[in-house]
Amino acid sequence: MKKHLISLLTIVSLGQAVFISSALAQSPRVAIPDFADLVERASPAVVNIRTTEKVMVQQAQGGIPGIPEDQAEFFRRFFGVPIPGIPNGSRQTPQNNAKPQEADRGVGSGFIMESNGLILTNAHVVEGANTIYVMLTDKREFKAKLLGMDKRTDVAVIKIEARDLPRLPLGDSSKLRVGEWVLAIGSPFGLDNTVTAGIVSAKSRDTGDYLPFIQTDVAVNPGNSGGPLVNTAGQVVGINSQIFSRSGGYMGISFAIPIDEAMRVADQLRSNGKMTRGRIGVALGDMTKEVAESLGLGKPRGAYVRNVEPGGPAALGGVESGDVILSFNGRDIAKSTDLPRLVGETKPGSSANLQVWRKGASRDLTVVVIDADATAHASSKKPEQLSANPASGSILGVTVNEVSDLKKRELNIRNGVEVVSLNDGPLERAGIRPGDVIIRLADNDITGVKQFEALLKGLDAGKSVPIFIRRADSTLVIPIKLK
C-alpha cells in the first residue's frame, strides 16, 4: 500500500512537471534588452558638470620652509623657530590675509538637447555656483553660462560655446508605461558616463506642487542629478533628480522629472531667463473617501478648497472655502495636486473656467489667473472675542455661540456659530475644538445659533452629514454620522 501510494505521487509529480514544461514551452520568451548599442549612441550627448564657488582663504604672511602651515604654529610657539620676514626669531603670530580662491562645490550631470551647446540639467546642480564647467565625453571642458533655472521644478538650462555637438532626441513621457525598461546615464560620485538600468516603477508620484515624478528602480546616486533617463528607443523621457534614501545613497527608489514638464519650463528659461506661473489664490486640502461621500460626490475627486485669498482671483470669481474644484479649463481634476500644475501652466492675465461642487450641485465659474509672484493679500490677526448667550447642540455634544463681527472679519466669513465647549460627542471625537466656527451643516449655511439648533433637529440618524468648520485660515469638512 505504501509503495502504491508513492508510485501515485510520483505519477502526479511527473504529470505536473510535464504540464509545467509544456506551459513554459508555449509561453512567449521575453528577452532582456541589450543596451550596448543604445548606450553607444546616447553617451556622447551626456555631460559631466562641475561647479565651483569663491571662498575666502586665510593665508599667513610668512611660513616655515619644509613644514606644513597647520604644523608651523607648534614649532613657532615651543621651539622658537624663526619666521621669515620677522627679525630675531620672534614668536609673533604672523598677520593673515584673506584671499578669494576658487573651490570645488559639487558635481552633477546634464545632457545636450541642441547641437549648438544648449544643455539641460537640475537647478540644484548649478544653484549658487560662481563658475560652471562642462566636460564632454571627448574630455573637452568648457565654461558654461547659466541661462535660467527654476527651483520649484528643479530645472536649469546652461549654454556652452560649441558647435556640431551630439544631442539626445526627446521622447514623450506621457506615453511611458509602468514596467518599461529605462536607463540612467550620468556621473555618480564623479564617475562620468556611468550607465545603470531598471524599469519604470510608477508614474505621477506627487512629491511637489508642480511635478508628477516618474519613479524608477534605476540605481541613481549623488552626481547623477541632471542626467537623462532614456527609454529603449534612445529618447530622453526624464531628468534624474531625486532619490529616496535614509543613508544618503541609493536604496532602490529614484525619481525623474518628466521631460514634457521639463521642456515647458526650459522653453521659458531660454527665452525669459525665469519661469512665470499663474495662480488663483486658493489653499487646497486632500479629499478623502468619507468626505467625498458626505458631499455627494460618490468617490474622491477634485481639489478641496480650504481657504480663499481675500481679494484674490478665486474670491473675485466666486470661489468659496469648502468648494471642490472638479475641472479647470475643461481638464478634470483627479486630486488636489493636479490643480496647481494646471494653474501654473496658464498664462497670467488669461481667463479660466472652473467647475466647482457646492451644496450638492456643480456650478461654473470664471477666474482671471494672475502671476504667481504677485504679492498675496495678508490679513491682520486680532484677538478673538466671544459674544454672549451660548446654546447647546446636544446631539453633537457641542455648545455654540454667536460669532463676533471681529472674528468674522478675521476668519473672512459671513456667518456661523462658534464652538464654546465640547462634551464627548461626535464633534469632539472628530477633532473639533473650542474657537472653531461651524459655517455650514450639510447644504445649509449657518446664520446663527437658533437656526443651527433647528437644523440639528432635522438631521437623519445613521446618515453621514458633512459639517464645515472654519479654523484660522482653513475650512475643514468633517463627515459626522449620527447614531
C-alpha positions in Angstrom: 0.0 0.0 0.0 2.8 2.3 0.9 4.6 1.5 -2.4 1.4 2.1 -4.3 0.9 5.5 -2.7 4.4 6.5 -3.5 4.0 5.5 -7.1 0.8 7.5 -7.4 2.5 10.6 -6.0 5.4 10.0 -8.4 3.0 9.8 -11.3 1.2 13.0 -10.2 4.5 14.8 -9.8 5.7 13.7 -13.2 2.4 14.8 -14.7 2.8 18.3 -13.1 6.3 18.5 -14.4 5.2 17.7 -18.0 2.3 20.2 -17.7 4.6 23.0 -16.4 7.2 22.2 -19.1 4.6 22.3 -21.8 3.2 25.6 -20.5 6.7 27.2 -20.4 7.3 26.0 -23.9 4.1 27.6 -25.2 4.6 31.0 -23.4 6.5 33.7 -25.3 10.0 34.4 -24.2 10.8 38.0 -23.1 14.5 38.7 -23.6 16.3 41.2 -21.5 17.2 44.0 -23.9 20.8 44.6 -25.0 21.6 48.2 -24.1 25.1 48.3 -25.7 24.1 49.9 -29.0 21.7 52.4 -27.3 24.4 53.5 -24.8 27.0 53.9 -27.6 24.6 56.3 -29.3 23.4 58.2 -26.3 26.6 58.5 -24.1 28.3 61.2 -26.2 25.5 63.6 -25.6 25.7 63.2 -21.8 28.0 65.7 -20.0 29.7 65.9 -16.6 29.1 69.2 -14.8 31.5 70.6 -12.2 30.8 73.7 -10.3 33.0 76.0 -8.2 32.4 78.8 -5.7 34.6 81.6 -4.3 35.8 81.1 -0.8 37.9 83.3 1.4 41.1 81.5 2.4 43.3 82.8 5.2 47.0 82.9 4.2 49.9 83.6 6.5 52.4 86.4 5.6 55.3 84.2 6.5 55.9 80.4 6.7 58.5 77.9 7.8 60.1 76.2 4.8 59.6 72.4 4.7 56.9 72.4 7.4 53.1 72.4 6.6 51.3 75.5 7.7 49.0 73.6 10.0 52.0 72.4 12.0 54.1 75.6 11.8 52.4 77.3 14.8 53.5 74.4 17.1 57.2 75.0 16.1 56.9 78.8 16.4 55.5 78.6 20.0 57.5 75.9 21.6 60.8 75.9 19.7 61.2 79.5 18.7 61.8 78.6 15.1 62.4 81.9 13.2 59.8 83.0 10.8 61.0 84.5 7.5 60.4 88.3 7.5 60.3 88.6 11.3 63.6 89.6 12.9 65.4 87.9 15.8 63.3 84.8 15.7 60.4 86.5 17.3 57.4 84.3 18.3 54.9 86.9 17.0 52.0 85.4 15.2 52.0 86.4 11.6 49.2 88.6 10.3 46.8 86.7 8.0 45.4 87.9 4.7 42.1 86.6 3.4 42.2 86.0 -0.3 39.4 84.6 -2.5 40.1 81.3 -4.1 38.0 79.0 -6.3 36.9 75.8 -4.6 35.1 72.8 -5.9 31.4 73.0 -5.0 29.9 69.8 -6.4 29.5 67.6 -9.5 26.4 66.6 -11.5 25.3 65.6 -14.9 23.4 67.0 -17.8 22.7 66.3 -21.5 22.9 68.2 -24.7 19.5 69.0 -26.2 20.7 71.1 -29.1 23.9 70.8 -31.1 24.8 74.5 -30.5 25.7 73.7 -26.9 22.3 74.0 -25.1 22.3 71.7 -22.1 19.6 70.7 -19.7 20.3 69.8 -16.0 18.9 70.2 -12.5 18.7 73.6 -10.8 20.2 72.2 -7.6 23.3 71.2 -9.6 24.2 74.8 -10.6 22.5 76.9 -7.9 25.0 79.1 -6.0 27.9 78.3 -8.4 30.3 81.0 -9.4 31.6 79.0 -12.3 30.1 76.1 -14.2 32.4 73.7 -16.1 31.1 71.2 -18.6 33.2 68.2 -19.7 32.2 66.3 -22.8 33.0 62.6 -23.3 35.9 63.5 -25.5 37.4 65.2 -22.4 37.0 68.8 -23.8 36.0 71.2 -21.0 34.0 74.4 -21.4 32.9 77.2 -19.1 29.1 77.3 -19.2 26.7 80.2 -19.0 23.5 79.9 -16.9 20.5 80.9 -19.0 18.0 80.4 -16.3 16.8 78.0 -13.6 13.6 77.2 -11.7 14.0 75.8 -8.2 10.3 74.7 -7.9 10.7 72.2 -10.7 14.5 71.8 -10.3 15.2 72.5 -14.0 18.1 74.6 -15.3 19.3 75.5 -18.8 23.0 76.2 -19.4 24.9 77.0 -22.6 28.5 76.3 -23.8 30.2 77.9 -26.8 30.5 74.9 -29.1 29.0 73.7 -32.4 28.0 70.4 -34.0 27.7 68.6 -30.8 25.9 65.2 -30.4 22.4 65.7 -29.0 19.8 63.4 -27.4 16.3 63.2 -29.0 13.4 63.9 -26.7 10.7 61.4 -26.1 7.1 61.6 -24.8 7.0 60.9 -21.1 3.2 60.7 -21.2 3.5 57.5 -23.2 5.7 55.8 -20.6 4.3 52.6 -19.2 4.9 51.1 -15.8 7.3 48.2 -16.2 9.1 49.7 -19.2 12.9 49.5 -19.3 14.8 52.7 -18.9 18.5 53.8 -18.5 20.2 56.5 -16.4 23.4 57.9 -17.7 25.4 60.3 -15.5 28.3 60.9 -13.2 27.6 59.3 -9.8 30.3 60.3 -7.3 32.1 61.9 -10.2 32.4 58.7 -12.2 31.5 60.2 -15.6 29.4 58.3 -18.1 28.2 55.6 -15.8 25.2 53.6 -17.1 22.5 52.0 -14.9 19.3 50.3 -15.9 15.9 49.4 -14.4 12.2 49.8 -15.0 9.6 52.5 -14.5 8.1 51.6 -11.1 5.3 54.2 -11.1 4.1 57.4 -12.7 2.8 60.7 -11.4 4.3 60.5 -8.0 3.4 63.7 -6.1 6.5 64.9 -4.3 6.0 68.6 -5.0 3.4 71.2 -6.1 4.4 71.3 -9.8 5.9 67.9 -10.6 4.3 64.4 -11.1 7.6 62.5 -10.9 8.5 59.3 -12.7 9.5 56.6 -10.1 12.1 54.0 -11.2 14.3 51.4 -9.7 17.3 52.6 -11.7 20.4 53.0 -9.5 20.9 56.7 -9.0 23.4 58.3 -6.7 24.8 61.8 -5.9 26.3 63.1 -9.2 23.6 61.5 -11.3 21.4 64.6 -10.8 20.6 66.3 -14.1 21.4 63.3 -16.2 18.9 61.8 -18.7 16.5 59.0 -18.1 16.4 57.2 -21.5 14.0 54.8 -23.0 14.9 51.8 -25.2 14.4 54.0 -28.3 17.3 56.2 -27.1 15.0 59.1 -26.3 15.1 61.2 -23.1 11.9 60.7 -21.1 13.0 62.3 -17.9 15.7 64.1 -15.9 17.1 62.2 -12.9 16.5 64.4 -9.9 15.9 62.8 -6.5 16.3 59.6 -4.6 14.5 58.2 -1.6 17.2 57.4 1.0 17.8 57.1 4.7 21.6 56.7 4.2 22.3 59.3 1.6 22.9 56.7 -1.1 20.6 54.7 -3.4 18.0 52.5 -1.7 16.0 51.2 -4.7 13.8 54.2 -5.4 14.7 57.1 -7.6 12.7 59.9 -9.2 12.9 61.7 -12.5 11.3 64.9 -13.8 9.1 64.0 -16.9 10.7 65.5 -20.0 7.4 67.0 -21.1 7.2 69.0 -17.8 10.9 69.9 -18.0 10.7 71.2 -21.6 7.7 73.5 -20.7 10.0 75.1 -18.1 13.1 75.1 -20.3 11.4 76.9 -23.1 10.6 79.8 -20.8 14.0 79.8 -19.2 15.6 80.0 -22.6 13.5 83.0 -23.7 12.9 84.9 -20.4 15.6 83.6 -18.0 12.9 82.7 -15.5 9.7 80.8 -15.1 6.4 82.6 -15.0 3.4 80.8 -13.4 -0.2 81.6 -12.8 -2.1 81.3 -9.6 -5.7 81.9 -8.5 -5.3 82.4 -4.7 -6.6 79.2 -3.1 -5.2 76.8 -0.4 -6.1 73.2 -1.0 -6.7 70.1 1.1 -6.9 66.4 0.4 -10.2 64.7 -0.5 -10.9 61.5 1.4 -13.5 58.8 0.6 -15.6 59.7 3.7 -15.6 63.4 2.8 -16.5 62.7 -0.8 -19.4 60.5 0.1 -20.7 63.0 2.6 -20.6 65.8 0.0 -22.5 63.6 -2.5 -19.5 63.2 -4.9 -19.5 59.4 -4.7 -15.8 58.9 -5.0 -12.7 61.1 -4.0 -12.1 63.5 -6.9 -11.4 67.2 -7.3 -9.4 69.8 -5.3 -10.9 70.7 -2.0 -10.6 74.4 -1.2 -9.5 75.0 2.4 -9.1 78.8 2.0 -9.7 81.5 -0.5 -7.3 84.5 -0.5 -9.4 87.7 0.2 -9.4 89.9 -2.9 -7.7 87.2 -4.9 -8.7 85.9 -8.4 -10.7 82.9 -7.0 -12.6 85.1 -4.5 -13.4 87.7 -7.2 -14.6 84.8 -9.4 -17.0 83.5 -6.8 -15.0 80.5 -5.4 -15.7 79.9 -1.7 -14.0 77.9 1.1 -15.5 74.5 1.2 -15.9 74.3 -2.6 -14.5 71.3 -4.5 -12.9 72.3 -7.9 -13.8 69.5 -10.3 -12.2 70.9 -13.5 -10.0 73.7 -14.7 -10.4 74.9 -18.3 -12.2 71.6 -19.2 -9.5 69.4 -17.7 -10.7 67.1 -14.9 -9.0 67.4 -11.5 -8.4 63.9 -10.2 -6.7 65.0 -7.0 -5.8 68.3 -5.3 -2.2 68.3 -6.6 -3.4 68.4 -10.2 -4.8 71.9 -9.8 -1.5 73.8 -9.0 0.1 72.3 -12.1 -2.7 73.2 -14.4 -3.0 76.8 -13.0 0.8 77.1 -13.1 0.9 76.3 -16.8 -1.7 79.0 -17.5 -0.5 82.4 -18.7 -1.1 85.2 -16.2 -3.8 87.6 -17.4 -5.9 84.9 -19.1 -9.4 83.8 -18.0 -10.0 80.2 -16.9 -13.3 78.3 -16.5 -13.8 76.4 -13.3 -16.4 73.7 -12.5 -17.0 73.6 -8.7 -19.1 71.4 -6.5 -21.0 73.2 -3.8 -24.1 72.1 -1.7 -24.7 69.0 -3.7 -24.6 70.6 -7.2 -22.0 71.7 -9.7 -21.7 75.3 -11.0 -19.5 77.1 -13.5 -17.3 80.0 -12.5 -14.7 82.1 -14.3 -11.5 83.4 -12.8 -8.6 85.6 -14.1 -5.2 84.0 -13.5 -2.5 86.2 -12.1 1.2 86.0 -11.8 2.3 83.6 -9.0 4.9 86.1 -7.9 2.3 88.7 -7.2 2.2 89.6 -3.5 -0.6 87.7 -1.7 -3.0 89.7 0.4 -2.2 89.4 4.1 -5.0 89.8 6.7 -4.1 91.2 10.1 -4.6 89.0 13.1 -6.5 90.4 16.0 -7.6 89.0 19.4 -10.7 86.8 19.4 -13.8 88.0 21.1 -16.9 86.0 22.1 -20.5 87.2 22.2 -22.8 86.2 25.0 -25.8 83.7 25.2 -24.2 80.3 24.3 -26.6 77.5 23.3 -26.2 73.7 23.3 -26.3 71.3 20.4 -26.8 68.2 22.4 -26.9 65.7 19.6 -23.4 66.8 18.6 -22.1 67.2 22.1 -21.3 70.9 21.5 -22.1 74.3 23.0 -22.0 77.1 20.5 -22.2 80.9 20.5 -22.8 83.7 18.0 -19.7 84.8 16.2 -18.5 88.4 16.8 -18.0 90.8 13.9 -14.4 90.9 14.7 -13.9 87.2 14.4 -16.0 87.2 11.1 -13.5 89.7 9.7 -10.6 87.7 11.0 -11.7 84.4 9.5 -13.2 86.0 6.4 -16.6 84.6 6.9 -20.1 86.0 6.7 -21.9 83.9 9.4 -21.6 80.8 11.5 -21.6 79.7 15.2 -18.5 79.5 17.3 -17.7 76.4 19.4 -17.5 77.3 23.1 -17.2 73.8 24.6 -17.5 70.1 23.7 -18.9 67.2 25.7 -17.7 63.8 24.5 -19.8 63.9 21.3 -19.1 63.2 17.6 -17.5 66.6 17.1 -15.0 66.2 19.9 -14.1 62.8 18.6 -13.6 64.3 15.2 -11.1 66.8 16.5 -13.2 69.9 16.7 -12.0 72.3 19.4 -13.3 75.4 21.1 -12.8 78.5 19.0 -13.7 76.7 15.8 -16.6 78.1 13.8 -19.3 75.9 12.2 -20.2 77.7 9.0 -22.2 75.0 7.2 -24.2 71.9 8.1 -24.8 69.7 5.0 -26.1 72.1 2.3 -27.2 74.8 4.8 -25.2 77.9 5.6 -25.3 78.6 9.3 -26.7 82.1 10.1 -26.9 81.9 13.9 -27.5 79.8 17.0 -31.2 79.4 16.7 -31.1 78.3 13.1 -28.3 75.9 13.9 -30.3 74.2 16.7 -33.3 73.9 14.3 -31.2 72.3 11.7 -29.9 69.7 14.2 -33.4 68.6 15.0 -34.0 67.7 11.3 -30.9 65.5 10.9 -31.3 61.9 9.9 -29.8 59.4 12.3 -27.4 56.9 10.6 -26.7 59.3 7.7 -23.3 60.8 7.1 -23.5 64.6 7.3 -20.7 67.0 6.2 -20.0 69.8 8.8 -17.9 72.7 7.6 -15.5 74.1 10.1 -13.6 77.4 9.8 -10.3 77.4 11.7 -7.6 80.1 11.3 -7.2 80.4 7.5 -8.6 76.9 6.6 -12.1 75.5 6.1 -12.3 71.8 7.1 -15.1 69.5 6.1 -15.8 66.7 8.6 -18.3 63.9 7.9 -20.3 63.1 11.0 -22.5 60.0 11.3 -25.2 60.4 13.9 -26.4 57.4 16.0 
